[in-house]
Amino acid sequence: MLGLLAFILVFGLIVTVHELGHLIFAKRAGIMCPEFAIGMGPKLFSYKQTETLYTIRMMTVGGYVIMVGCGVEDTP
């Protein structure tokens, strides 16, 4: 059981550092990032600072950074 908890903690730390790298370099390049998330699924905690919403989600199996212009856009 201790091994599983250690794996989840280390994996979560690796995902956080990885996604934080995406966020830092996107902001340095002038790309607006509306959301930075650690985990997937429903939100457990979130707060907004400047234009970015920082969230922690239920399943710590990954993370993501949403960048303006890097996805499917709503078109009429």
C-alpha positions in Angstrom: 0.0 0.0 0.0 2.8 2.4 0.8 4.4 1.7 -2.6 1.1 2.6 -4.4 0.8 5.9 -2.4 4.5 6.7 -3.2 3.9 6.0 -6.9 0.8 8.3 -7.0 2.7 11.1 -5.2 5.8 10.9 -7.4 3.7 10.6 -10.6 1.6 13.6 -9.5 4.8 15.6 -8.9 6.2 14.7 -12.3 3.0 15.7 -14.1 2.9 19.0 -12.2 6.4 19.9 -13.1 5.8 18.9 -16.7 2.6 20.9 -17.1 4.1 23.9 -15.2 6.9 23.9 -17.9 4.2 24.2 -20.6 2.5 27.0 -18.7 5.7 29.0 -18.0 7.0 28.8 -21.6 3.5 29.6 -23.1 3.2 32.7 -20.9 6.8 33.8 -21.8 5.8 33.5 -25.5 2.8 35.7 -24.9 0.2 33.0 -25.3 -2.9 33.4 -23.1 -3.6 30.3 -21.0 -7.2 30.2 -19.6 -6.7 27.0 -17.6 -3.9 25.0 -15.9 -5.1 21.7 -14.5 -3.5 18.9 -12.5 -5.6 15.7 -12.8 -8.7 14.9 -14.8 -12.4 14.7 -14.1 -14.4 16.9 -11.7 -12.8 19.9 -10.0 -11.8 19.5 -6.4 -10.3 23.0 -6.0 -9.8 26.0 -8.2 -8.7 29.6 -8.0 -8.2 32.3 -10.6 -5.1 34.5 -10.8 -4.9 37.1 -13.6 -6.3 35.3 -16.8 -5.5 31.7 -15.7 -7.8 29.4 -13.7 -5.7 26.9 -11.7 -7.5 23.7 -10.9 -6.9 20.4 -9.1 -9.0 17.6 -10.3 -10.1 14.3 -8.9 -8.0 11.7 -10.9 -4.3 12.5 -10.7 -3.5 10.6 -13.9 -2.4 13.6 -15.9 -2.9 17.3 -16.4 -3.2 19.9 -19.1 -2.8 23.6 -20.0 -5.4 25.1 -22.3 -3.8 27.7 -24.6 -5.7 30.1 -26.7 -5.4 29.2 -30.4 -4.3 25.6 -29.8 -7.5 23.7 -30.1 -10.9 23.4 -31.6 -12.5 26.8 -31.8 -16.3 27.4 -31.8 -17.3 28.5 -35.2 -20.8 29.7 -36.1 
